[in-house]
Amino acid sequence: MVYVLTGSDVTLVGWGTEVHVLRDVVQMAQDILQVSCELIDLCTILPWDVDTVAKVQTHLIITACNFCLTLSIF
């Protein structure tokens, strides 16, 4: 698990190529909505660092993935 960016309003969690998309989302949220976003790259899904995600600084977590066929169920 890697903290890519730190923020105080919302935490975005992703992995793989989705992290690159989330970097753009973070920038747009800051520029347009003045929302400070924390970005976490899980690096791997199994095993994933549940302790770190549970200790995020914000109280709102949004996950992003690109597993449309499985509906992100794992």
DSSP file (Angstrom, degrees, kcal/mol; ACC not computed):
  #  RESIDUE AA STRUCTURE BP1 BP2  ACC     N-H-->O    O-->H-N    N-H-->O    O-->H-N    TCO  KAPPA ALPHA  PHI   PSI    X-CA   Y-CA   Z-CA
    1    1 A M              0   0    0      0, 0.0     2,-0.4     0, 0.0    41,-0.2   0.000 360.0 360.0 360.0 137.1    0.0    0.0    0.0
    2    2 A V  E     -A   41   0A   0     39,-2.5    39,-3.0     0, 0.0     2,-0.8  -0.997 360.0-134.1-135.2 130.5    1.3    3.4   -0.9
    3    3 A Y  E     +A   40   0A   0     -2,-0.4    37,-0.2    37,-0.2     3,-0.1  -0.770  25.3 178.7 -78.2 115.6    0.0    6.9   -0.1
    4    4 A V  E     +     0   0A   0     35,-2.5     2,-0.3    -2,-0.8    -1,-0.2   0.891  68.2   2.4 -85.1 -44.6    0.2    8.6   -3.5
    5    5 A L  E     -A   39   0A   0     34,-1.5    34,-2.2     2,-0.0    -1,-0.3  -0.984  69.8-134.7-140.3 149.4   -1.3   11.9   -2.3
    6    6 A T        +     0   0    0     -2,-0.3     2,-0.3    32,-0.2    31,-0.2  -0.814  32.4 154.3-105.6 150.0   -2.5   13.2    1.0
    7    7 A G        -     0   0    0     -2,-0.3    30,-0.2    29,-0.2    31,-0.1  -0.932  37.8-137.6-160.4 178.2   -5.7   15.1    1.6
    8    8 A S  S    S+     0   0    0     -2,-0.3    29,-0.2    49,-0.0     3,-0.1   0.552  87.3  51.7-126.2 -11.6   -8.3   15.9    4.2
    9    9 A D  S    S+     0   0    0     27,-2.3    50,-0.4     1,-0.3     2,-0.3   0.873 113.0   1.9 -99.1 -43.7  -11.8   15.7    2.7
   10   10 A V  E     -b   37   0A   0     26,-1.5    28,-3.2    48,-0.1     2,-0.5  -0.994  58.6-136.2-148.2 148.4  -12.1   12.3    1.0
   11   11 A T  E     -bc  38  61A   0     49,-3.1    51,-2.9    -2,-0.3     2,-0.5  -0.932  14.0-161.4-110.1 128.7  -10.0    9.2    0.4
   12   12 A L  E     -bc  39  62A   0     26,-3.4    28,-2.9    -2,-0.5     2,-0.5  -0.929   7.9-165.3-107.5 131.1   -9.8    7.6   -3.0
   13   13 A V  E     +bc  40  63A   0     49,-2.9    51,-2.3    -2,-0.5     2,-0.3  -0.964  22.0 140.9-120.6 130.0   -8.6    4.0   -3.1
   14   14 A G  E     -b   41   0A   0     26,-2.3    28,-2.8    -2,-0.5    29,-0.4  -0.910  27.8-150.3-152.3 179.2   -7.5    2.2   -6.3
   15   15 A W    >   +     0   0    0     49,-0.4     3,-1.3    -2,-0.3     4,-0.1  -0.985  56.8   1.9-154.1 158.3   -5.0   -0.2   -7.8
   16   16 A G  T >  S-     0   0    0     -2,-0.3     3,-1.4     1,-0.2     4,-0.4  -0.317 125.6 -12.2  65.5-143.1   -3.3   -0.8  -11.0
   17   17 A T  T >> S+     0   0    0      1,-0.3     4,-1.0     2,-0.2     3,-0.9   0.701 124.5  75.6 -67.5 -18.7   -4.1    1.4  -14.0
   18   18 A E  H <> S+     0   0    0     -3,-1.3     4,-2.4     1,-0.2    -1,-0.3   0.770  82.6  67.9 -65.1 -24.7   -7.0    3.0  -12.1
   19   19 A V  H <> S+     0   0    0     -3,-1.4     4,-1.7     1,-0.2    -1,-0.2   0.869  96.2  54.3 -62.9 -35.9   -4.5    5.0   -9.9
   20   20 A H  H <> S+     0   0    0     -3,-0.9     4,-1.1    -4,-0.4    -1,-0.2   0.894 109.6  47.0 -65.5 -39.2   -3.6    7.0  -13.0
   21   21 A V  H  X S+     0   0    0     -4,-1.0     4,-1.8     1,-0.2     3,-0.4   0.908 109.3  54.4 -66.2 -42.2   -7.3    7.9  -13.6
   22   22 A L  H  X S+     0   0    0     -4,-2.4     4,-2.7     1,-0.2    -2,-0.2   0.814  99.2  61.8 -64.8 -30.2   -7.7    8.8   -9.9
   23   23 A R  H  X S+     0   0    0     -4,-1.7     4,-1.9     1,-0.2    -1,-0.2   0.915 106.4  46.2 -60.2 -41.3   -4.8   11.2  -10.1
   24   24 A D  H  X S+     0   0    0     -4,-1.1     4,-2.4    -3,-0.4    -2,-0.2   0.890 111.0  52.4 -66.8 -38.7   -6.8   13.2  -12.7
   25   25 A V  H  X S+     0   0    0     -4,-1.8     4,-2.7     2,-0.2    -2,-0.2   0.907 107.8  51.7 -62.6 -42.6   -9.9   12.9  -10.5
   26   26 A V  H  X S+     0   0    0     -4,-2.7     4,-2.0     1,-0.2    -1,-0.2   0.918 110.7  48.0 -59.8 -44.5   -8.0   14.3   -7.5
   27   27 A Q  H  X S+     0   0    0     -4,-1.9     4,-2.6     1,-0.2    -2,-0.2   0.915 113.0  47.3 -64.6 -43.4   -6.8   17.3   -9.6
   28   28 A M  H  X>S+     0   0    0     -4,-2.4     4,-2.9     2,-0.2     5,-0.7   0.895 110.1  52.9 -65.5 -39.9  -10.3   18.0  -11.0
   29   29 A A  I  X>S+     0   0    0     -4,-2.7     6,-2.0     1,-0.2     4,-1.2   0.895 113.5  44.1 -62.4 -39.5  -11.8   17.7   -7.5
   30   30 A Q  I  X5S+     0   0    0     -4,-2.0     4,-0.7     4,-0.3    -2,-0.2   0.936 118.7  41.9 -69.0 -46.9   -9.3   20.3   -6.2
   31   31 A D  I  <5S+     0   0    0     -4,-2.6    -2,-0.2    -5,-0.2    -3,-0.2   0.905 128.3  25.8 -69.5 -43.5   -9.6   22.7   -9.1
   32   32 A I  I  <5S+     0   0    0     -4,-2.9    -3,-0.2    -5,-0.2    -2,-0.1   0.877 136.3  23.0 -92.1 -41.5  -13.4   22.6   -9.6
   33   33 A L  I  <<S-     0   0    0     -4,-1.2    -3,-0.2    -5,-0.7    -2,-0.1   0.493  90.9-126.8-107.4  -5.5  -14.8   21.7   -6.2
   34   34 A Q     << +     0   0    0     -4,-0.7     2,-0.5    -5,-0.5    -4,-0.3   0.896  57.1 152.3  55.0  42.4  -12.0   22.8   -3.8
   35   35 A V        -     0   0    0     -6,-2.0     2,-0.6    -9,-0.1    -1,-0.2  -0.901  42.2-138.9-105.3 128.9  -12.1   19.3   -2.3
   36   36 A S        -     0   0    0     -2,-0.5   -27,-2.3    -3,-0.1   -26,-1.5  -0.782  25.0-163.5 -90.2 119.9   -8.8   17.9   -0.8
   37   37 A C  E     - b   0  10A   0     -2,-0.6     2,-0.4   -31,-0.2   -26,-0.2  -0.862  16.2-151.0-113.1 137.3   -8.4   14.2   -1.7
   38   38 A E  E     - b   0  11A   0    -28,-3.2   -26,-3.4    -2,-0.4     2,-0.5  -0.863  18.4-156.0 -95.8 137.4   -6.1   11.6   -0.3
   39   39 A L  E     -Ab   5  12A   0    -34,-2.2   -35,-2.5    -2,-0.4   -34,-1.5  -0.973   8.8-171.1-122.4 125.0   -5.1    8.9   -2.8
   40   40 A I  E     -Ab   3  13A   0    -28,-2.9   -26,-2.3    -2,-0.5     2,-0.7  -0.959  10.9-156.4-116.9 128.7   -4.1    5.4   -1.8
   41   41 A D  E     -Ab   2  14A   0    -39,-3.0   -39,-2.5    -2,-0.5   -26,-0.2  -0.918   2.3-162.1-100.5 113.3   -2.6    2.8   -4.2
   42   42 A L        -     0   0    0    -28,-2.8     2,-2.7    -2,-0.7     7,-0.2   0.718  13.8-158.1 -68.0 -19.5   -3.3   -0.6   -2.8
   43   43 A C  S    S+     0   0    0    -29,-0.4     2,-0.3   -41,-0.1    -1,-0.2  -0.195  71.7  27.3  69.4 -47.6   -0.6   -2.0   -5.2
   44   44 A T        -     0   0    0     -2,-2.7     5,-0.2     3,-0.2     0, 0.0  -0.966  63.0-148.9-138.5 156.2   -2.1   -5.5   -4.9
   45   45 A I  S    S+     0   0    0     -2,-0.3     3,-0.3     1,-0.3    -1,-0.1   0.861  80.6  69.3 -90.1 -43.7   -5.6   -6.8   -4.2
   46   46 A L  S    S+     0   0    0      1,-0.4    -1,-0.3     3,-0.0     2,-0.1  -0.975 111.5  18.2-121.6 117.4   -4.7  -10.0   -2.4
   47   47 A P  S    S-     0   0    0      0, 0.0    -1,-0.4     0, 0.0     2,-0.3   0.601  91.9-174.7 -82.2 146.6   -3.5   -9.5    0.2
   48   48 A W        -     0   0    0     -3,-0.3     2,-1.8    -2,-0.1     3,-0.2  -0.803  34.0-111.3-105.9 151.7   -4.7   -5.9    0.7
   49   49 A D     >  +     0   0    0     -2,-0.3     4,-1.9    -5,-0.2     3,-0.3  -0.540  42.1 168.2 -84.7  78.5   -3.8   -3.8    3.6
   50   50 A V  H  > S+     0   0    0     -2,-1.8     4,-2.2     1,-0.2    -1,-0.2   0.836  72.9  58.9 -62.9 -34.7   -7.1   -3.5    5.4
   51   51 A D  H  > S+     0   0    0      2,-0.2     4,-0.8     1,-0.2    -1,-0.2   0.910 107.0  46.1 -63.3 -42.2   -5.4   -2.0    8.5
   52   52 A T  H >4 S+     0   0    0     -3,-0.3     3,-0.7     1,-0.2    -1,-0.2   0.923 112.9  49.0 -67.1 -43.6   -4.1    1.0    6.6
   53   53 A V  H >< S+     0   0    0     -4,-1.9     3,-1.2     1,-0.2    -1,-0.2   0.870 108.6  54.5 -64.1 -35.6   -7.4    1.6    4.8
   54   54 A A  H 3< S+     0   0    0     -4,-2.2    -1,-0.2     1,-0.2    -2,-0.2   0.715 106.9  52.9 -69.4 -20.0   -9.2    1.4    8.1
   55   55 A K  T << S+     0   0    0     -4,-0.8    -1,-0.2    -3,-0.7    -2,-0.2   0.125  77.0 142.6-103.0  20.2   -6.9    4.1    9.5
   56   56 A V    <   -     0   0    0     -3,-1.2    -3,-0.1     1,-0.1   -45,-0.0  -0.209  55.8-127.1 -62.1 155.2   -7.4    6.7    6.8
   57   57 A Q  S    S+     0   0    0    -50,-0.1     2,-0.2   -47,-0.1    -1,-0.1   0.750  88.6  64.9 -76.7 -25.6   -7.6   10.4    7.9
   58   58 A T  S    S-     0   0    0      2,-0.1   -48,-0.1     1,-0.1   -49,-0.1  -0.484  76.0-136.2 -93.9 168.7  -10.8   11.2    6.2
   59   59 A H  S    S+     0   0    0    -50,-0.4     2,-0.4    -2,-0.2   -49,-0.1   0.235  85.1  71.6-107.6  12.1  -14.2    9.7    7.0
   60   60 A L        -     0   0    0    -51,-0.1   -49,-3.1     2,-0.0     2,-0.4  -0.985  59.9-174.1-132.3 121.1  -15.3    9.1    3.4
   61   61 A I  E     -c   11   0A   0     -2,-0.4     2,-0.5   -51,-0.2   -49,-0.2  -0.960   3.5-172.8-119.4 130.9  -13.7    6.4    1.2
   62   62 A I  E     -c   12   0A   0    -51,-2.9   -49,-2.9    -2,-0.4     2,-0.3  -0.988   9.5-157.6-120.5 127.1  -14.4    5.9   -2.5
   63   63 A T  E     -c   13   0A   0     -2,-0.5     2,-0.4   -51,-0.2   -49,-0.2  -0.797   4.9-164.3-103.3 148.4  -12.9    2.9   -4.2
   64   64 A A        +     0   0    0    -51,-2.3   -49,-0.4    -2,-0.3     2,-0.3  -0.993  16.4 156.8-131.4 137.5  -12.4    2.7   -8.0
   65   65 A C        -     0   0    0     -2,-0.4   -49,-0.0   -51,-0.1   -51,-0.0  -0.942  39.3-137.9-149.7 171.4  -11.8   -0.4  -10.1
   66   66 A N        +     0   0    0     -2,-0.3     2,-1.0     1,-0.1     3,-0.2  -0.055  63.4 117.7-124.6  32.2  -12.1   -1.6  -13.6
   67   67 A F     >> +     0   0    0      1,-0.2     5,-1.3     2,-0.1     4,-0.7  -0.570  27.3 156.5 -97.3  67.9  -13.5   -5.1  -13.0
   68   68 A C  T  45 +     0   0    0     -2,-1.0     3,-0.4     1,-0.2    -1,-0.2   0.850  67.2  56.4 -64.1 -36.6  -16.8   -4.6  -14.8
   69   69 A L  T  45S+     0   0    0      1,-0.2    -1,-0.2    -3,-0.2    -2,-0.1   0.832 115.9  35.4 -68.8 -31.4  -17.4   -8.3  -15.5
   70   70 A T  T >45S-     0   0    0     -3,-0.4     3,-1.8     4,-0.0    -1,-0.2   0.419 101.9-127.6-102.1   1.3  -17.2   -9.3  -11.8
   71   71 A L  T 3<5 -     0   0    0     -4,-0.7    -3,-0.2    -3,-0.4     3,-0.1   0.787  62.4 -71.7  57.0  29.3  -18.8   -6.2  -10.4
   72   72 A S  T 3 <S+     0   0    0     -5,-1.3     2,-0.7     1,-0.2    -1,-0.3   0.685  93.2 146.1  63.6  20.4  -15.8   -5.8   -8.1
   73   73 A I    <         0   0    0     -3,-1.8    -1,-0.2    -6,-0.2     0, 0.0  -0.797 360.0 360.0 -91.9 120.5  -16.9   -8.7   -6.0
   74   74 A F              0   0    0     -2,-0.7    -1,-0.2    -3,-0.1    -2,-0.0   0.301 360.0 360.0-144.2 360.0  -13.9  -10.6   -4.7
